[in-house]
Amino acid sequence: MKTDPVGIFDSGLGGLSVLQQVRKILPEEAILYVADSAHAPYGCKNTPFVEQRSRFITERLIEQGAKIIVIACNTATASTIEKFRQDYGIPFVGVEPGIKPAIQLSRNGKIGVLATTATLASERYKQLVHRFASSVQLYNQPCPGLADQIEAGQPDSSKTQLLLTQYINPLIAENIDTLVLGCTHYSFLSEAIKKITSGEIIMVDTSQAVAEQLKRVLQSEQLKSRNFSKGISLQVKYYSTGSITETARAIKTLMHLDVEVSELC
Ligand code: DGL
């Protein structure tokens, strides 16, 4: 039904960057957000594990009435979305590293990609590169440990700074002019990245594009909430498979919001 909620999930809190854009573009939609914090990060896990966790969460969201699911995680999208579109009777919207917009934006054709080890190794990513990136030079940089810093609610700590420098400096040395944030967690690092790159590198973050795609799919599937006409801004319900206190604390740091988080088990 049109008034049913939109389900959004991620390995943890990275998908909140997508949620923020969805709230801006679609304030009339009720949302269920699930952070699989007990199992984050996904980026260093194998495909069967990520698929099993994503399936578990998808089924909980469907049980709670989700009319559509946004897989707000590049890693989970890469290993599940094709199957899930066949297995479940609802639409799915996924995320992928913004290679296509980066190619449009880059002037020198040298593009860095920050993503998880699993995303960069995935067949889906290889196909994306094969189909669209033959005319540019891509510098893929796996970033172990970076998503954990966001999970810990520490986007500005010295450890985060150190990891970022370690991952980005080799890309700067290659003279990249564009940097793709290929993991939803990394959106929360855009200010820190700007400092390291002295604001001279174009950053590509797809969270707004994902929210716009969600809107298009809701419209084409005739699932868009009608509460818009009444000007109602509906609630977001937050769930975590990890510590609900830690998750609420990290949400406060990342989104400056006091929210109640429920346990999902
Ligand atoms: N936020 C996720 C992504 O977009 C994964 C981070 C992780 O769990 O490693 O890939």
Boltz pocket constraint, residues with backbone or C-beta under 6 A from the ligand:
constraints:
  - pocket:
      binder: B
      contacts: [[A, 10], [A, 11], [A, 12], [A, 14], [A, 15], [A, 40], [A, 41], [A, 42], [A, 43], [A, 44], [A, 72], [A, 73], [A, 74], [A, 75], [A, 76], [A, 116], [A, 119], [A, 147], [A, 182], [A, 183], [A, 184], [A, 185]]
      max_distance: 6.0
